[in-house]
Amino acid sequence: MKRRLLCLSAIGVTGALALSACSSGGSNSPVAGPSKTTIKLVAADYGDKESNSSKAYWDAVASAFTAANPAITVDVQVVNWNDIDKQVKTMIQSGNVPDVLQTGGYADKVADDLLYKATDVLSPATQGNFIDTFSKAGQVKGTQYGIPFVSSARAFFYNKALFAQAGITEAPKTWDEVRKDAELIKAKVPGVTPYALPLGPEEAQGESMMWELGNGGGVTDASGKYAINSAANIETFRWLKADLVDGGLTYPNPATTDRKTAFADFGAGKAAMLNGHPSLIQMSKDGKVDYAVAPIPGKDGPLASTLGVADWVMAFKKNGHQEQVKSFLDFAFNKENTLKFDELYNLMPVTKDTLADMTSSGKHADLAPFFSLLPQAKFYPLGDTSWDAVSAEIKKSGGTAVSGDPAKVLGELQKKAEAAAADK
């Protein structure tokens, strides 16, 4: 989706020249201007190639903000999803802490007492504009630290043309139907990956949870305790191993295959089906893929509750730039900016005014299935201060459950999760 981004550098130059002219009068002493502050923003990259990298978006927001607030400069660093957790951890350990971070989780930073409360860095108007369920998801023990940025729900995508070539007339509703459809595609449409299963380090925790939900499992049990090696989850991975991976119906090694690869394959017509989020819509359109969206198949029927995801912004206390950060966040979360980002990547909003615009404009009919899924969605245990550490472990080794012994792999992850929870 092509979007025209703001470019206000000329305004900044003009303003600088005007200030220079004013300060070069007859006085022998220079006139002191306002003190300058630089705040550092680190953000995740939602693009799948250089041409739609999130850096262009954030650079435009930063330029427009500085044009309106000449005393504050924003240093933008955009990092791909594979590396952002590691890079931020290194930044924190070395004392090079950003002022603002946009990424997938926040709670571990709360546990280390690194963050401002949301009320410290948002005006009442900005905070009141967030959809309530997302504000609550940003809370740890009743206090909000995580500031919602974007949201999405997950659904099942399939290539209608490839299905037709294989003689399949409707989307699968159960795991057995997924396997049977994948076998037909393998037999009748050679050269295509029947089911794209990305369990690599980019987002193994998400793909895993979608399959676990289909068998009544999940990351945690009803009490909120980690249950990664539950009987239901082990059964899920045994099915994936035996019925998809060993049967050659997906990638040879899902544990090293990232979501970016799976999405690119689907968008190029090289994969027949997968679980995806709304950004896959535009990729499919760009690749001229005749696609359809359906509920995610479960063991015995479609998921009643799909995976819902929210990504987050947080503000660090270390540099003491509270007021500058507050000004920037109030600017960054105005409707013009949030609508532009959500439309750029076909994601769902977390603010009330942007939601109202997207649901009433008539331009986002393709998102209707996702809007309907989100109210019933299940979320990661975002408010658990150990979740980021546990999620990182799942990303590293969770995918090996479909190449090794699922009980052993999930058992090791459970031990690490329990240790992380005990340490917080």
C-alpha positions in Angstrom: 0.0 0.0 0.0 1.5 3.2 -1.2 1.3 6.1 1.3 2.5 9.6 1.0 4.6 10.4 4.0 5.1 13.9 5.5 8.3 15.7 4.7 8.7 18.9 6.7 12.5 19.2 6.7 12.2 22.4 4.6 10.1 24.0 7.4 12.7 23.0 9.9 15.4 24.7 7.8 13.3 27.8 7.3 12.7 28.0 11.0 16.4 27.6 11.7 17.3 30.4 9.3 14.7 32.7 10.9 16.1 32.0 14.3 19.6 32.7 13.0 18.5 36.0 11.5 16.8 37.1 14.8 19.9 36.3 16.9 22.4 38.1 14.7 21.3 41.7 15.5 23.4 44.5 16.8 24.1 43.0 20.2 27.6 41.9 21.0 26.3 39.0 22.9 24.5 36.1 21.2 20.8 35.6 22.1 20.4 32.3 23.8 17.8 30.0 22.2 15.8 27.3 23.8 17.9 24.4 25.1 17.8 21.4 22.8 16.9 17.9 23.9 17.3 14.7 21.9 15.1 11.7 22.7 15.8 8.3 21.3 13.1 6.2 19.8 13.7 2.5 19.1 10.9 0.8 17.1 10.2 -2.6 15.4 10.0 -2.8 11.7 6.6 -3.9 10.3 7.7 -3.9 6.7 8.8 -6.9 4.8 11.1 -5.1 2.4 13.1 -1.8 2.3 10.4 0.0 0.4 7.8 -0.4 3.2 10.1 -0.3 6.2 8.7 1.4 9.3 11.7 3.7 9.3 10.1 6.0 6.7 7.0 6.3 8.8 8.9 7.1 12.0 11.3 9.5 10.3 8.3 11.4 9.0 6.6 11.5 12.4 9.9 12.7 14.0 10.4 15.4 11.4 6.9 16.7 11.8 7.1 16.7 15.6 10.4 18.6 15.6 9.0 21.1 13.2 6.3 21.8 15.7 8.6 21.4 18.7 12.0 22.8 17.6 13.6 22.3 21.1 13.1 18.5 20.8 14.8 16.2 18.3 13.9 12.5 17.9 16.7 10.1 17.1 14.9 7.2 15.3 16.3 3.6 15.2 14.2 0.9 13.6 15.1 -2.8 14.2 13.7 -6.0 12.6 11.6 -8.2 14.7 14.2 -11.0 14.9 16.8 -8.7 16.6 14.9 -6.1 18.5 14.6 -8.0 21.8 18.3 -8.8 21.8 19.4 -5.3 20.8 17.2 -3.6 23.4 18.5 -6.0 26.1 22.1 -5.0 25.1 21.1 -1.3 25.2 19.7 -1.6 28.7 22.7 -3.6 30.0 25.2 -1.0 28.5 23.3 2.0 29.9 22.3 3.2 26.4 18.6 3.1 27.2 16.1 4.6 24.7 13.6 7.1 25.9 10.8 5.4 23.9 10.5 1.8 22.8 7.9 0.3 20.5 8.0 -3.5 20.4 6.0 -6.6 21.4 6.1 -6.7 25.2 6.6 -4.4 28.2 6.1 -6.3 31.4 9.7 -7.4 32.0 10.8 -3.8 32.0 8.2 -3.1 34.7 9.7 -5.8 36.8 13.0 -4.1 36.6 11.5 -0.7 37.5 12.6 0.9 34.2 9.4 2.5 32.9 7.3 5.5 33.5 3.6 4.9 34.3 1.4 5.6 31.3 -0.2 8.5 33.3 3.3 10.1 33.6 3.8 10.3 29.8 0.4 10.7 28.3 -2.1 13.6 28.6 -5.5 12.7 29.9 -7.0 13.2 26.4 -4.5 10.8 24.8 -4.9 8.2 27.5 -8.7 8.5 27.3 -8.7 7.8 23.6 -7.3 4.3 23.9 -9.8 1.4 23.7 -10.4 0.3 27.2 -9.6 -3.4 26.8 -6.1 -2.6 25.4 -5.4 -0.1 28.2 -6.2 -2.8 30.7 -4.0 -5.3 28.8 -1.2 -2.8 29.4 -1.5 -3.0 33.2 0.7 -4.8 35.7 -1.0 -5.2 39.1 -3.6 -2.6 38.2 -1.2 0.1 37.0 -0.8 0.8 33.3 2.8 0.9 31.9 2.3 -0.6 28.4 0.8 1.9 25.9 -1.0 0.0 23.1 0.3 0.7 19.6 -1.5 -1.6 17.2 -3.6 -4.7 17.4 -4.5 -7.7 15.3 -6.4 -11.0 15.4 -5.2 -14.1 13.6 -7.2 -16.0 11.0 -6.7 -18.7 8.4 -5.7 -17.6 4.9 -5.9 -19.9 1.8 -5.2 -19.5 -1.9 -8.5 -20.2 -3.7 -6.8 -20.8 -7.0 -4.5 -23.5 -5.6 -7.4 -25.1 -3.7 -9.4 -25.2 -6.9 -6.5 -26.9 -8.8 -6.4 -29.5 -6.1 -10.2 -30.0 -6.2 -10.9 -28.4 -2.8 -14.1 -26.4 -2.6 -14.0 -24.9 0.9 -11.7 -24.0 3.8 -10.8 -26.8 6.2 -12.4 -26.6 9.6 -10.5 -29.3 11.5 -6.9 -30.5 11.7 -7.7 -33.7 9.8 -9.2 -31.6 7.0 -6.0 -29.5 6.9 -3.9 -32.6 6.5 -6.2 -34.1 3.8 -6.2 -30.8 1.9 -2.4 -30.5 2.2 -2.0 -34.0 0.8 -4.2 -33.2 -2.2 -2.2 -30.0 -2.9 1.1 -31.9 -2.6 -0.2 -34.5 -5.1 -1.9 -32.2 -7.6 0.0 -28.8 -7.3 3.7 -29.7 -7.3 6.2 -27.0 -6.3 3.9 -25.4 -3.7 4.2 -25.6 0.1 0.8 -27.0 1.1 0.8 -25.6 4.6 3.3 -22.8 5.6 4.3 -23.5 9.2 6.6 -20.8 10.6 8.0 -21.9 14.0 11.3 -20.0 13.7 12.5 -17.3 16.1 10.6 -14.4 14.6 7.2 -15.5 16.1 7.3 -19.1 17.3 5.2 -18.2 20.3 2.4 -16.9 18.2 2.2 -19.9 15.8 2.5 -22.3 18.7 -0.3 -20.7 20.6 -2.7 -20.7 17.7 -2.3 -24.5 17.3 -2.5 -25.0 21.1 -5.7 -23.1 21.3 -7.1 -25.5 18.7 -6.7 -28.3 21.2 -7.9 -26.6 24.3 -4.4 -25.7 25.4 -2.3 -22.6 25.6 0.6 -21.0 27.3 -1.1 -20.8 30.7 -3.8 -22.7 32.5 -7.1 -21.4 33.9 -5.3 -20.1 37.0 -2.8 -18.1 35.0 0.2 -20.4 35.7 2.4 -21.5 32.9 1.3 -24.8 31.3 3.6 -25.1 28.3 4.0 -28.9 28.7 0.3 -29.7 29.3 -1.0 -32.9 27.9 -3.0 -31.0 25.3 0.0 -29.0 24.1 2.2 -32.1 23.8 -0.6 -33.8 21.8 -0.7 -30.8 19.5 2.9 -30.8 18.7 2.9 -34.6 18.2 0.1 -34.1 15.6 2.0 -31.4 13.9 5.2 -33.5 13.7 3.5 -36.7 12.5 0.8 -35.3 10.3 2.4 -32.2 8.7 6.1 -32.2 9.1 7.0 -35.8 8.7 4.5 -36.1 5.9 6.3 -33.4 3.9 3.3 -31.1 3.9 5.1 -28.1 5.2 8.7 -26.7 5.3 11.5 -29.2 5.9 12.5 -27.4 9.1 9.8 -25.2 10.5 12.0 -24.3 13.5 14.2 -22.3 11.2 11.4 -20.8 9.1 10.2 -17.4 10.1 6.8 -15.8 9.6 8.3 -13.3 7.1 9.2 -16.3 4.8 5.8 -17.9 5.1 4.0 -14.6 4.4 6.2 -13.9 1.4 5.6 -17.4 0.0 1.8 -17.0 0.4 2.0 -13.5 -1.2 3.9 -15.0 -4.1 1.5 -17.9 -4.7 4.0 -20.4 -3.4 2.1 -21.5 -0.3 -1.5 -22.7 -0.2 -2.5 -22.0 3.4 -1.3 -20.6 6.7 -2.4 -18.6 9.8 -2.0 -14.9 9.2 -2.8 -11.4 10.4 -4.2 -8.5 8.4 -1.0 -7.3 6.9 -1.1 -10.4 4.7 -4.1 -9.0 2.9 -2.1 -6.3 1.1 0.8 -8.7 0.4 -1.7 -11.1 -1.2 -3.2 -8.3 -3.3 0.2 -7.1 -4.3 1.0 -10.6 -5.5 -2.3 -11.0 -7.2 -3.2 -13.9 -5.0 -6.9 -14.9 -5.1 -7.2 -15.5 -1.3 -9.9 -16.0 1.2 -10.0 -15.7 5.0 -11.7 -18.2 7.4 -11.6 -19.1 11.1 -8.5 -21.0 12.1 -9.1 -24.8 12.1 -8.9 -26.6 15.4 -8.6 -30.3 16.3 -12.4 -30.8 16.2 -13.6 -27.6 14.6 -12.8 -23.9 14.0 -11.3 -21.9 17.0 -14.0 -20.2 19.1 -11.3 -17.9 20.4 -8.4 -16.9 18.1 -5.1 -15.4 19.0 -5.2 -11.6 19.6 -2.0 -9.6 19.6 -1.2 -6.1 20.7 2.2 -4.4 20.3 3.3 -1.8 22.7 5.0 1.5 23.3 6.8 2.2 26.6 8.8 5.1 28.1 12.0 4.6 30.1 12.8 6.7 33.1 16.6 6.6 33.0 17.2 9.7 30.9 14.7 11.9 32.7 13.0 13.2 29.6 9.5 12.8 30.9 8.1 16.1 29.5 9.7 15.7 26.1 8.5 12.1 25.9 5.0 13.2 26.9 5.0 15.8 24.1 6.2 13.3 21.6 3.7 10.6 22.5 0.8 12.9 22.5 1.9 13.9 18.9 2.6 10.4 17.8 -0.8 9.1 18.9 -2.9 11.7 17.1 -5.4 10.3 14.6 -3.4 11.4 11.5 -0.4 9.4 12.6 -2.2 6.3 14.0 -4.5 6.0 11.0 -1.5 6.3 8.6 0.3 3.5 10.3 -2.7 1.2 10.6 -3.6 1.7 6.9 0.0 1.3 5.8 0.2 -2.2 7.3 -3.5 -3.1 7.3 -3.5 -3.4 11.1 -6.3 -2.8 13.6 -6.3 0.4 15.7 -6.1 0.7 19.5 -7.5 4.2 19.7 -11.2 5.1 19.6 -11.1 7.9 17.0 -9.0 5.8 14.5 -11.3 2.8 15.0 -14.3 5.0 14.3 -12.7 6.2 11.1 -11.7 2.8 9.9 -15.1 1.2 10.5 -17.1 4.0 9.0 -15.0 5.0 6.0 -16.0 2.0 3.8 -12.3 1.5 2.9 -11.6 -1.4 5.2 -14.2 -4.1 4.3 -11.3 -6.6 4.1 -10.7 -6.2 7.8 -14.3 -7.0 8.8 -13.5 -10.7 9.6 -10.7 -9.6 11.9 -12.8 -6.9 13.6 -15.4 -9.6 14.4 -12.7 -12.0 15.7 -11.0 -9.6 18.1 -13.6 -9.4 20.9 -13.3 -13.2 21.5 -9.5 -13.3 21.1 -7.1 -14.8 23.6 -4.0 -12.9 24.5 -0.5 -13.8 25.7 -0.1 -13.3 29.5 1.1 -9.7 28.8 0.8 -8.5 32.4 3.0 -11.3 33.7 6.4 -9.7 34.3 8.1 -13.0 33.3 6.3 -13.2 29.9 8.9 -11.5 27.8 11.6 -13.8 29.1 9.4 -16.9 28.5 8.4 -15.7 25.1 12.1 -15.3 24.1 12.7 -18.9 25.1 9.8 -20.1 23.1 11.1 -18.2 20.1 14.5 -19.8 20.5 13.6 -23.4 20.8 9.8 -23.9 20.6 9.9 -24.9 17.0 12.2 -27.9 17.7 9.1 -29.6 19.2 8.2 -30.7 15.6 11.6 -32.1 14.9 12.6 -33.6 18.3 10.6 -35.1 21.1 7.6 -32.7 21.8 7.4 -33.8 25.5 11.1 -33.1 26.1 11.2 -29.7 24.3 8.0 -28.5 26.0 9.1 -29.8 29.3 12.4 -27.8 29.1 10.4 -24.7 28.2 8.1 -25.3 31.2 11.1 -25.5 33.5 12.5 -22.2 32.1 9.1 -20.6 32.4 8.7 -21.6 36.0 12.2 -20.4 36.8 11.5 -17.0 35.1 8.2 -16.7 37.0 9.9 -17.5 40.4 12.6 -14.9 39.6 10.1 -12.0 39.1 
